[in-house]
Amino acid sequence: MTRQRSIGRKPTTARRSVVVGELKLRPSTIRAIRRGAVAKGDPLAAGEIAGLLALKRTSDLIPHCHIVPLSGSSVVLSITGPRTLSVRVEAEAIGQTGVEMEALVGATVALLTAWDMVKYLEKDGRGLYPATRLGPIKVRLKEKHPRKSP
């Protein structure tokens, strides 16, 4: 039997998670991103939008996740090195369950979207991606604060 864990008796608290991750690419791909020369458009902007959309769809993708009404979120993709795209995702909610899964899904989808947009630059002669690496993706912060009564 499988079931979703009951959170009905948990107190409502303000919750926040921060997730960070990386995508390693060829230096030539990073240069193409910097020049605005990626055929599909800007992978940073597209990845940020995709990450925001994914945050809101986590419960559709991961069976045991509760639907969490987010009270705030952000996705920032940036070039942080000659081979590295980095993502930082924040998710906030006031509820009975944490938002780290939402932040993890947002970060992963943001990086995968960027990869999808540049994969033609990353492929080798066999159609593989020997220089491309996704990760690590990790929870940097998970916090909750009890709500104060009005």
N, C-alpha and C positions, 0 to 999 in steps of 0.2 A: 504494500500500500504506500502511496505517496500523498503527502498533504502539505499545504502551506502552514507554516508556524503561526499560531495565533498571537497577535500583538494587542488584542483588545484590553488587556489589563495593564499594559505598559503605560507609564505616564507620558503625556505629551511634552516634548522638549524641543528646544531649538537645536538643530543638528547641522553640522557642516563637515564636508570632506574635501580634501585636496589630493589630486592624483597627478603624478608627473610621468612622462614617458619620452622615449626617443625612437627615431627612425634613422638608421644609418644608410647613407646613399653614397654614390660615387661623387667625388669632388666636381666633376663636370656637370652632374645633375644639379648640384647646389648652385653652381654658377648659372645654369639655365634658369633656375628659379629666381635668382637675384636679378637677372637681366629681363625677366618677364617674357622669357622665350619658351615657355611650356605650351605645347600645342593645344591642350585642353583648357588653358587658362591659369589662373593663380591658385596653386595647390594650398597655399596658406589660408586664403579667404574661404575657399571651398571646404577645406578641412574643418575650419572653425564653425561654419554653418552646419556641416554634417554632424559634428560633435554635439552641438546644441540640440539638434533634432534627435540624436541618439539618446541623450540624457533623458529626454521625455518619453522614450519608448522602451526603456529598460525592462519594464514588467511584461512587455510583449515578447521579449527575446529570452529572458531567463525565467523559467517556469515558477520558481519559488519566491521570486521578488514580488513584494506588494506594490500596488500602484502608489506612488509617492507624489503628491502635489508639490512641486518645487517652488520655493519662494524666491529663489535667485540662483543663477548659474553663470559661469563664464568659461570660455574656451579660448586659449591663446596659443597659437602655433607660431614658432619663430625659428630662424636659422641661428644655431648657437655654436657652430663650428664648421670647419671645411668639409665635413662629411655628415653633419648632424642637423636634423630637424627635431625640435623639442616641443612638447605640449605640456601645458599646465591647465588643469580643469578644476574648477570649484563648483560644488553643488551645495545648496542650502535648502532646508525644509523645516517646517514646524510640524512635528508628528510623533509617531510612536515607533518608528524604525529608522535606521541610519540611511545615509545617502552615498556610501562608498561605492556600491555597485553601480549606481547611476554615473558617478564620476569615472569609474573604471571603463564602463561602456563608452562614455563620451570620449575619453582619451583614446581608446583603441580605435573607434570609428574615425576620429579625426586623423589619426596617423595612417590608417588604411586608405582613407580617401586621398590623402596626399600621395601615398604609394601608387594607387590606381592611376592617378593623373600623370605620374612620371615613369611608369613601368616600362614604357617603350624606350626610355633613355637608360634603363637599368639592365635590360635583357642582354644576355650574351648570345653567341651564335647558335646555341641549342635552345634558346627561349627561356633560360633559367636566370636566376638573380643572385649570382655568386657574391656580389658586394653588398647586397641589401639585407638589413637586419632590423627586425621590429623588436623593440624592448631595450632595456627593461621598462616595464610599466609597473609603478608601485604607488601604494597609498602613502602619501607623505604626512597627512593629518586626518584625524577623525576625532571630532569633539561633539559634546552635547552639553547643553546648559538648561537646567530646569526653567520653565516659564514662570515669571512672576505674576502673581494675582493682580488684577486691576484695582 
